[in-house]
Amino acid sequence: MKRLIYCATILLLAGCGRMGPLVAPDASIPVAVDNLRVVQKSDRFYLSWGAPAKDLSGRPLQGLAGFKLLRRQVLPPNEDCEECADAYRTVRTVNLDYLKETRRFDNLFVVTDTGLVPGDTYQYRVIAFKNDGTESARSNPARRTLLPAPAAPVLKATPVPDGVDLSWEAPAIGAKPTGYDLYRRKKNDINSLVILNGTPITGTRFEDRSAEPGVIYLYSVRGVATTEGEALEGALSNEVAASRPAR
């Protein structure tokens, strides 16, 4: 009789005589995001992170529904309190079924945060959540101070037989650029956006010899400045269309 009672009890848990590995109740919680980054472009921050692929048990994550982006203003040391209940507030909820103003590049998510105060420092964290409301722990912190950025250059593009020649006028106001980042994308294809230069361009001209003949490209440029030891991109220039002549 005792054995029957024992087996009946075990059967309710894992099956009498066939006990499997125990799974903690919270094992299906998503692992925390660990690659949150923040960069400044013009007067706004761009936040990016990758979606977690596993849950806390190490299994493939199921039912991921979205993310919550949290932000707090960093105060002077004698006033700052990250662990206070009201330190962070949710500034964006990202729903995977309706990305709205969120850009997704494969497994990478990018959002912008605006309306920030120059000179103030902000810290961000992100939380992943599932369809059933289960939430991950907070991500790694990402912190940045909003600094003065270069104004927008004025860009021109000229097709030539072996590519596209680009030139721009340096902005007369804002932080002085120490270089420039040149962007290119195919028309009507935002996912084709690339930076053409590996390191900031120190002059105001660039020859795009990688352009494919007959393809219409849209070009734009940003000034790059170093302020208080941080490199940041300025406002985006006008966007110009150009196409390398077909052979």
VEXZATOR-218572 format. One record per residue (C-alpha): residue in three letters; x, y, z. Coordinates in pm, whole numbers, padded with zeros to 5 digits, always signed. Each point is the difference from the previous one (the first is absolute). Layout:
REM residues N
ALAXYZ
...
END
This chain:
REM residues 247
MET+00000+00000+00000
LYS+00280+00242+00091
ARG+00166-00074-00332
LEU-00324+00066-00189
ILE-00041+00334+00177
TYR+00363+00087-00070
CYS-00030-00087-00371
ALA-00327+00189-00030
THR+00164+00310+00146
ILE+00303-00025-00226
LEU-00226-00064-00300
LEU-00157+00341+00050
LEU+00345+00158-00017
ALA+00199-00187-00261
GLY-00134-00353-00053
CYS+00068-00293+00234
GLY+00336-00164-00079
ARG+00080+00251-00277
MET+00104+00319+00173
GLY+00142+00259-00240
PRO+00209+00305+00070
LEU-00171+00257+00217
VAL-00077+00332-00174
ALA-00014+00311+00212
PRO-00329+00193-00026
ASP+00181+00302-00143
ALA+00212-00195-00250
SER-00201+00131-00298
ILE+00087+00361+00080
PRO+00203+00164-00281
VAL+00366+00053+00072
ALA+00084+00368+00048
VAL+00115+00206-00296
ASP+00376+00055+00036
ASN+00086+00216-00302
LEU-00197+00323+00044
ARG+00190+00295-00156
VAL-00067+00372-00032
VAL+00157+00241-00250
GLN-00072+00364-00073
LYS-00093+00127-00345
SER-00093+00367-00025
ASP-00217+00091+00303
ARG-00130-00349+00073
PHE+00113-00338+00127
TYR-00022-00324-00196
LEU-00049-00310+00217
SER+00072-00346-00142
TRP-00011-00354+00136
GLY-00036-00361-00109
ALA-00291-00224+00094
PRO+00077-00283+00246
ALA+00000-00344-00160
LYS-00031-00216+00312
ASP-00183-00021+00330
LEU+00159-00044+00340
SER-00001-00379-00039
GLY+00212+00029-00315
ARG-00278-00107-00234
PRO-00100+00196-00313
LEU-00219+00290+00106
GLN-00367-00035-00090
GLY-00271+00267-00007
LEU+00213+00316-00002
ALA-00243+00291-00042
GLY+00207+00314+00038
PHE+00210+00230+00213
LYS-00028+00288+00245
LEU+00262+00274-00024
LEU+00070+00165+00334
ARG+00174+00333+00058
ARG+00114+00198+00299
GLN+00177+00332+00034
VAL+00334-00038+00176
LEU+00023+00244+00292
PRO+00303+00131+00193
PRO+00167-00272+00214
ASN-00152+00119+00327
GLU-00350-00003-00153
ASP+00013-00294-00242
CYS-00196-00314+00088
GLU-00024-00262-00274
GLU-00173-00253+00225
CYS-00277+00238+00106
ALA-00344-00115-00113
ASP-00062+00313-00207
ALA+00350+00028-00151
TYR-00095-00150-00338
ARG-00302+00060-00216
THR-00111-00181-00315
VAL+00064+00222-00302
ARG-00084-00254-00271
THR-00186-00330-00025
VAL+00101-00201-00306
ASN-00261-00250-00121
LEU+00138-00256-00245
ASP-00333-00018-00181
TYR-00012+00378-00046
LEU+00345+00155-00007
LYS-00129+00350-00084
GLU+00302+00233+00040
THR+00243-00282+00080
ARG+00237-00120-00272
ARG+00094-00365-00015
PHE+00306-00136-00178
ASP-00022-00379+00029
ASN+00042-00051+00376
LEU+00104+00359+00077
PHE-00250+00261+00121
VAL+00063+00375-00024
VAL-00207+00282+00152
THR+00059+00373+00046
ASP-00048+00207+00312
THR-00065+00373-00041
GLY-00093+00302+00207
LEU+00316-00032+00211
VAL+00176+00285+00179
PRO+00351+00091-00124
GLY+00258-00058+00271
ASP-00212-00251+00189
THR+00102-00364+00038
TYR-00247-00284-00055
GLN+00017-00370+00075
TYR-00203-00268-00175
ARG-00095-00362+00055
VAL-00228-00229-00198
ILE-00230-00283+00113
ALA-00123-00282-00226
PHE-00353-00132+00052
LYS-00198-00298-00129
ASN-00359-00043-00117
ASP-00102-00120+00347
GLY+00144+00311+00165
THR+00315-00171+00131
GLU+00287+00251+00017
SER+00376-00036-00006
ALA+00235+00170+00241
ARG+00126+00344-00098
SER+00270+00018-00265
ASN+00348+00139+00035
PRO-00003+00378+00058
ALA+00079+00237-00288
ARG+00088+00358+00095
ARG+00062+00315-00205
THR+00018+00378+00045
LEU-00174+00212-00266
LEU+00266+00229-00150
PRO+00004+00277-00262
ALA+00018-00157-00346
PRO+00105+00131-00344
ALA-00269+00150-00222
ALA-00097-00158-00332
PRO+00242+00028-00296
VAL-00125+00074-00353
LEU+00064-00297-00231
LYS+00039-00018-00378
ALA+00037-00311-00220
THR+00137-00023-00355
PRO-00016-00322-00207
VAL+00326-00085-00178
PRO+00082-00297-00227
ASP+00163-00204+00275
GLY-00226+00093+00293
VAL-00147+00298+00185
ASP+00197+00302+00122
LEU-00131+00155+00321
SER+00086+00333+00156
TRP-00145+00203+00284
GLU+00024+00334+00177
ALA+00105-00004+00365
PRO-00264+00144+00238
ALA+00077+00348+00131
ILE-00175-00049+00334
GLY-00004-00265+00272
ALA+00293-00206+00122
LYS+00290-00002-00245
PRO+00018-00337-00186
THR+00325-00192+00020
GLY-00119-00224-00286
TYR-00307-00124-00185
ASP-00200-00321-00038
LEU-00148-00058-00345
TYR-00316-00211-00032
ARG-00138-00177-00307
ARG-00311-00205-00064
LYS-00186-00128-00300
LYS-00317+00190-00087
ASN-00309-00144+00176
ASP+00215-00240+00205
ILE+00080+00133+00348
ASN+00154-00333+00098
SER+00281+00056-00251
LEU+00132+00297+00201
VAL+00378-00013+00050
ILE+00283+00233+00106
LEU+00243+00025-00290
ASN+00303+00100+00205
GLY+00175-00220+00254
THR+00131+00297+00199
PRO-00129+00359-00009
ILE+00089+00186-00321
THR+00225+00296+00082
GLY-00069+00194-00321
THR-00321+00109-00172
ARG+00015-00227-00305
PHE-00046-00372-00061
GLU+00005-00220-00311
ASP-00246-00289+00013
ARG+00149-00257-00233
SER-00203-00289+00144
ALA-00330+00124-00147
GLU-00158-00248-00241
PRO-00073+00134-00348
GLY-00363+00093-00059
VAL-00102-00022+00369
ILE-00152+00313+00155
TYR+00160+00079+00337
LEU-00092+00255+00263
TYR+00293+00164+00178
SER+00022+00206+00320
VAL+00279+00112+00232
ARG+00046+00087+00369
GLY+00277+00195+00167
VAL+00188-00183+00275
ALA+00131+00188+00305
THR+00185-00101+00315
THR-00131+00179+00309
GLU+00109-00078+00355
GLY+00170-00315-00129
GLU-00315-00131-00172
ALA-00040-00029-00377
LEU-00344+00096-00128
GLU-00168+00054-00334
GLY-00173+00322-00091
ALA-00318+00079-00189
LEU-00067-00184-00326
SER+00058+00189-00321
ASN-00239+00025-00290
GLU-00045-00331-00183
VAL+00105-00006-00365
ALA-00067-00261-00267
ALA+00262-00111-00247
SER+00069-00295-00229
ARG+00321-00121-00157
PRO-00056-00006-00377
ALA-00074-00343-00145
ARG+00274-00137-00219
END
